[in-house]
Structures are given as structure tokens and as C-alpha cells.
């Protein structure tokens, strides 16, 4: 029963995470309520996200909505961020990261009302000081904490005038890279409960495939409202959980 529940948790979380980020809204609280140790729950998320995000990227790549060249620009930056975040996680006080998370998500939410970051551009991803620094920072955040990293990445790609489906593909490869880096840390420290992690991972793979197909049906003008709702829910969830 526990394995079936984790499968559906992974399915629901990754479907949402593929569309707008925020899969941690579902998966982390659910696993903690099931009694999993916090580091094992986060580690299970990282391992399952590594596999599921790569599977959804492959679907988008096969449909020629993102190129390998673009993806390879994202991988080393996000991988470095994820590894850095995994190391920092063992030293940084959790309360500090919670505050940083709320500040980042609030800033992303407010900034979404300004400018023309509406996924209506058709730019390719280019490595600049701004894009590299932002991606590295999101990778660190994902390695340390996680919930909201996919949402923050989508906001970044929107501001870089990248189309929605390309942004989804790039955010999935970013999540793959940073989660892969963080997974190394969690696996090496023995925090992974493998049977439960595999059940979550199988559900996540299924959810990733559904999420990609739903993303193709979304109209551009509907994406930002969904992102805003997910962002507000993330801020509320994190705030209530740690300061309530």
C-alpha cells in the first residue's frame, strides 16, 4: 500500500512540476506525513526527479522543441549548482534557506507582473552573465532545498524571451542536472531508502510524460496565471510549515 501511494504521489507531483514547477508542493509534505525522515524524503525526490525530468526532456527533444546544443549549455551550470547545494545543505541552517526561498519566490511572483515575460518569444538559450548566474543560483537552491526551483527556472526562461515548450524542456534538463548533482550527495551519505524511492520514481516518470503532453495543449496566456497560483501556494506552504 505504501508503494502504491508513493507511485501516485510521484505521478501527481511531477505532472504539476512539469507544467509550472512546484511539484514539491505535493511530494515533500506527503512523504513527511507518511513518516519518512526528512533527508530520505528530499533524497527520494532528487533521485526520482533526476530520472523523470530527463524522460520528459527526451519527449520535448524528439518533437524538436529544444536542441541538444541548448541543453548542453544548461547542464554544467545546473550540475555545478546542484553539487554545491548538496554540500551546502550539510552546513546551512534550514531556517536561513526557508527565508531565502520565500524571498526568491515572492520576488519572482511580483516581477511576473512587470515587463513582457509571457513566453511569447522565440529566443534560443544563450549563456550570459545573467543567465549563467541565475541558473547556478537556482541549481544551488534546488540542491539545498528544492520546492519552487522549477518554477523559478520557468520565470527565468520567460524573462529571457524563450517560448513555453522550450522553457519546459530547458527547465527539465536543469532539474535533471541539479538533482543529479544533489543525488550524488544523498546517495553517498546513505540517506536513500531505495524501495520507496523507486516507487516514487516510477510514478514520477508517468507524471512527466503526462505533463509534457498537457504542456503542449496549454495556451501561452494561460501559463503565467498557473505559474502565479503555484508560486503563491509554494510561499504559503513553506511559510505555514516553518513559521506557523
C-alpha positions as CSV (number, residue, x, y, z in Angstrom):
1,X,0.0,0.0,0.0
2,X,2.9,2.4,0.9
3,X,4.5,1.8,-2.5
4,X,1.2,2.4,-4.4
5,X,0.7,5.6,-2.5
6,X,4.2,6.8,-3.3
7,X,3.6,6.0,-7.0
8,X,0.6,8.3,-7.1
9,X,2.4,11.0,-5.1
10,X,5.2,10.9,-7.7
11,X,2.7,10.9,-10.6
12,X,0.7,14.0,-9.3
13,X,3.8,15.9,-8.2
14,X,5.7,15.5,-11.4
15,X,2.7,16.3,-13.6
16,X,2.3,19.7,-11.8
17,X,6.1,20.1,-11.7
18,X,6.5,19.7,-15.5
19,X,3.7,22.3,-16.2
20,X,4.7,25.0,-13.7
21,X,7.2,23.7,-11.2
22,X,6.1,23.3,-7.6
23,X,5.9,19.5,-7.6
24,X,7.4,19.7,-4.1
25,X,4.0,21.2,-3.0
26,X,2.7,17.6,-3.2
27,X,5.6,15.2,-2.8
28,X,7.6,16.5,0.2
29,X,4.6,17.1,2.6
30,X,3.1,13.8,1.6
31,X,6.3,11.8,2.2
32,X,6.8,13.6,5.6
33,X,3.2,12.8,6.6
34,X,4.0,9.1,5.8
35,X,6.8,9.3,8.3
36,X,9.8,9.3,6.0
37,X,12.9,11.0,7.6
38,X,13.3,14.5,6.1
39,X,16.7,13.8,4.4
40,X,15.4,10.5,3.0
41,X,12.3,12.3,1.6
42,X,14.4,15.0,0.0
43,X,16.8,12.4,-1.3
44,X,14.0,10.3,-2.8
45,X,12.7,13.5,-4.6
46,X,16.1,14.2,-6.0
47,X,16.7,10.7,-7.4
48,X,13.2,10.4,-8.9
49,X,13.3,13.9,-10.3
50,X,16.7,13.1,-12.0
51,X,15.1,10.2,-14.0
52,X,11.7,11.7,-14.6
53,X,12.9,15.1,-15.7
54,X,15.3,13.5,-18.2
55,X,12.5,11.4,-19.6
56,X,10.3,14.4,-20.2
57,X,13.2,16.3,-21.8
58,X,13.6,13.5,-24.3
59,X,9.9,13.8,-25.3
60,X,10.3,17.5,-26.0
61,X,13.7,17.0,-27.8
62,X,12.1,14.3,-30.1
63,X,9.5,16.8,-31.1
64,X,12.3,19.3,-31.9
65,X,11.1,21.9,-29.4
66,X,14.5,22.2,-27.8
67,X,18.0,21.3,-29.1
68,X,20.8,19.3,-27.6
69,X,23.1,22.3,-28.1
70,X,20.9,24.4,-25.8
71,X,20.6,21.6,-23.3
72,X,24.4,21.1,-23.1
73,X,24.8,24.8,-22.2
74,X,22.4,24.3,-19.2
75,X,23.8,21.0,-17.9
76,X,27.2,22.1,-16.5
77,X,25.9,25.2,-14.8
78,X,23.0,23.4,-13.1
79,X,25.1,20.4,-12.3
80,X,27.6,22.6,-10.5
81,X,24.8,24.4,-8.7
82,X,23.2,21.1,-7.6
83,X,26.5,19.7,-6.3
84,X,27.3,23.0,-4.5
85,X,23.8,22.9,-3.0
86,X,24.2,19.3,-1.8
87,X,27.4,20.3,0.0
88,X,26.0,23.5,1.5
89,X,22.9,21.5,2.8
90,X,25.0,19.9,5.5
91,X,26.3,23.3,6.8
92,X,23.5,25.8,6.2
93,X,20.8,26.3,8.9
94,X,17.4,25.2,7.5
95,X,15.8,28.4,8.7
96,X,18.0,30.5,6.6
97,X,17.2,28.6,3.4
98,X,13.5,28.9,4.2
99,X,13.8,32.7,4.3
100,X,15.8,32.7,1.1
101,X,13.1,30.5,-0.6
102,X,10.3,32.8,0.4
103,X,12.2,35.9,-0.7
104,X,13.1,34.4,-4.1
105,X,9.5,33.2,-4.8
106,X,8.0,36.5,-3.7
107,X,10.4,38.4,-5.9
108,X,9.5,36.0,-8.9
109,X,5.8,36.5,-8.2
110,X,6.0,40.3,-8.1
111,X,8.3,40.6,-11.1
112,X,5.9,38.5,-13.2
113,X,3.5,41.4,-13.2
114,X,6.1,43.7,-14.9
115,X,7.7,43.6,-18.3
116,X,6.7,41.3,-21.1
117,X,7.9,37.9,-19.8
118,X,5.0,36.0,-21.3
119,X,6.7,33.1,-23.1
120,X,5.8,34.7,-26.3
121,X,9.4,35.0,-27.5
122,X,11.3,32.5,-29.7
123,X,14.8,33.0,-28.5
124,X,17.3,30.2,-28.0
125,X,19.1,29.9,-24.7
126,X,22.4,31.7,-24.6
127,X,24.9,31.7,-21.8
128,X,25.4,35.2,-20.5
129,X,26.5,36.5,-17.1
130,X,22.8,37.0,-16.1
131,X,21.5,33.6,-17.4
132,X,24.5,31.6,-16.0
133,X,24.5,33.3,-12.6
134,X,20.7,32.8,-12.3
135,X,20.8,29.2,-13.3
136,X,23.7,28.4,-10.9
137,X,21.8,30.1,-8.1
138,X,18.6,28.1,-8.9
139,X,20.8,24.9,-9.0
140,X,22.2,25.7,-5.5
141,X,18.7,26.3,-4.2
142,X,17.5,23.0,-5.7
143,X,20.4,21.1,-4.2
144,X,19.8,22.5,-0.7
145,X,16.0,22.7,-0.5
146,X,14.2,22.2,-3.8
147,X,10.5,23.2,-3.8
148,X,10.0,26.0,-6.3
149,X,13.2,25.5,-8.3
150,X,11.3,24.5,-11.4
151,X,9.0,27.5,-11.0
152,X,11.9,29.9,-10.6
153,X,13.6,28.4,-13.7
154,X,10.4,29.0,-15.8
155,X,10.3,32.6,-14.7
156,X,13.9,33.0,-15.7
157,X,13.3,31.5,-19.2
158,X,10.2,33.7,-19.7
159,X,12.4,36.8,-19.0
160,X,14.9,35.5,-21.5
161,X,12.1,35.5,-24.1
162,X,12.1,31.8,-24.6
163,X,8.9,30.0,-25.7
164,X,6.9,28.0,-23.2
165,X,7.6,24.5,-24.5
166,X,11.3,25.2,-25.0
167,X,11.3,26.7,-21.4
168,X,9.7,23.4,-20.1
169,X,12.4,21.4,-21.9
170,X,15.2,23.5,-20.5
171,X,13.8,23.6,-17.0
172,X,13.5,19.8,-17.1
173,X,17.2,19.4,-18.2
174,X,18.1,21.9,-15.5
175,X,16.2,19.9,-12.8
176,X,17.9,16.7,-14.2
177,X,21.3,18.3,-13.8
178,X,20.9,19.9,-10.4
179,X,19.1,16.8,-9.0
180,X,21.7,14.5,-10.4
181,X,24.4,16.6,-8.6
182,X,22.4,16.6,-5.3
183,X,21.6,12.9,-5.6
184,X,25.2,12.0,-5.6
185,X,25.5,13.7,-2.1
186,X,22.4,12.0,-0.7
187,X,23.3,8.5,-2.1
188,X,26.9,8.8,-0.8
189,X,25.7,9.6,2.7
190,X,23.3,6.6,2.8
191,X,20.1,8.7,3.1
192,X,18.2,6.9,0.3
193,X,15.5,4.3,1.1
194,X,15.7,2.5,-2.2
195,X,12.4,0.6,-2.4
196,X,10.3,3.7,-1.5
197,X,12.4,5.9,-3.8
198,X,11.9,3.5,-6.8
199,X,8.1,3.6,-6.2
200,X,8.2,7.4,-6.2
201,X,10.4,7.4,-9.3
202,X,8.1,5.2,-11.4
203,X,5.1,7.5,-10.6
204,X,7.3,10.5,-11.5
205,X,8.2,9.1,-14.9
206,X,4.5,8.6,-15.7
207,X,3.6,12.1,-14.4
208,X,6.4,13.6,-16.5
209,X,5.0,12.0,-19.7
210,X,1.5,13.3,-19.0
211,X,2.9,16.8,-18.0
212,X,4.7,17.2,-21.3
213,X,1.6,16.3,-23.3
214,X,-0.6,18.7,-21.3
215,X,2.0,21.5,-21.7
216,X,1.7,21.2,-25.5
217,X,-2.1,21.9,-25.1
218,X,-1.7,24.9,-22.9
219,X,-2.1,28.3,-24.5
220,X,0.6,30.9,-23.8
221,X,-1.8,33.3,-22.0
222,X,-2.7,30.6,-19.5
223,X,0.8,29.7,-18.4
224,X,1.6,32.8,-16.3
225,X,-1.6,32.6,-14.2
226,X,-0.9,29.0,-13.5
227,X,2.7,29.9,-12.5
228,X,1.4,32.7,-10.2
229,X,-1.0,30.3,-8.5
230,X,1.7,27.7,-7.9
231,X,4.1,30.4,-6.6
232,X,1.6,31.7,-4.1
233,X,0.8,28.2,-2.9
234,X,4.5,27.5,-2.5
235,X,5.0,30.6,-0.5
236,X,2.0,29.8,1.8
237,X,3.0,26.2,2.2
238,X,6.6,27.0,3.1
239,X,5.6,29.8,5.4
240,X,3.0,27.9,7.3
241,X,5.2,24.8,7.6
242,X,8.1,26.5,9.1
243,X,6.7,29.6,10.7
244,X,3.2,28.6,11.5
